[in-house]
Amino acid sequence: MKKMLVTFIALFTLQIGLAQGSPEAKVYIQNTGIAQQLNTSKAQILPNILEENTTDFNKEFDEAVQNYLTELESLVAVSFNESDLKLYNESVAAGTVATELMPNDAQSFQERAQALQMSFGETLNSIIQKHVDPAILQ
């Protein structure tokens, strides 16, 4: 049990380290508006969730979104040059035309991003099916 707890703490620390490893990647993800889009989707889904499941649905949905954003930030951090991200973020902040941003290995980035999106989609689907009004699924 103690070994499992130590492993959990190590993994949690690693996840926090990755999320904080690149402030420019975090800003880049914020600039994409993904979090806002997901909150809009959540608002559209909520009327279909059973009232007694709303609290659990919100908790699980928010946790899944945060995990996805953290993983996406990590992917961006390892796939793009920090200086390129910084220039891009500065141009967005200044309201100027953002410079083109290309990953170091476009094919690898695309494959990893698609896998991440598929996994996130499956997670959300599972959460929705777990908490949605059964009458809607029929």
Secondary structure as the mmCIF struct_conf table of DSSP 4:
data_model
#
loop_
_struct_conf.conf_type_id
_struct_conf.id
_struct_conf.beg_label_comp_id
_struct_conf.beg_label_asym_id
_struct_conf.beg_label_seq_id
_struct_conf.end_label_comp_id
_struct_conf.end_label_asym_id
_struct_conf.end_label_seq_id
HELX_RH_AL_P HELX_RH_AL_P1 LYS A 2 GLN A 20
BEND BEND1 GLY A 21 GLY A 21
HELX_RH_AL_P HELX_RH_AL_P2 PRO A 23 THR A 32
TURN_TY1_P TURN_TY1_P1 GLY A 33 GLY A 33
HELX_RH_AL_P HELX_RH_AL_P3 ILE A 34 ILE A 45
HELX_RH_3T_P HELX_RH_3T_P1 LEU A 46 ASN A 48
STRN STRN1 ILE A 49 ILE A 49
HELX_RH_3T_P HELX_RH_3T_P2 GLU A 51 ASN A 53
HELX_RH_AL_P HELX_RH_AL_P4 THR A 54 SER A 79
BEND BEND2 PHE A 80 PHE A 80
HELX_RH_AL_P HELX_RH_AL_P5 GLU A 82 ALA A 94
TURN_TY1_P TURN_TY1_P2 GLY A 95 GLY A 95
BEND BEND3 THR A 96 THR A 96
HELX_LH_PP_P HELX_LH_PP_P1 VAL A 97 GLU A 100
BEND BEND4 ASN A 104 ASP A 105
HELX_RH_AL_P HELX_RH_AL_P6 ALA A 106 HIS A 131
STRN STRN2 VAL A 132 VAL A 132
HELX_RH_AL_P HELX_RH_AL_P7 PRO A 134 LEU A 137
#
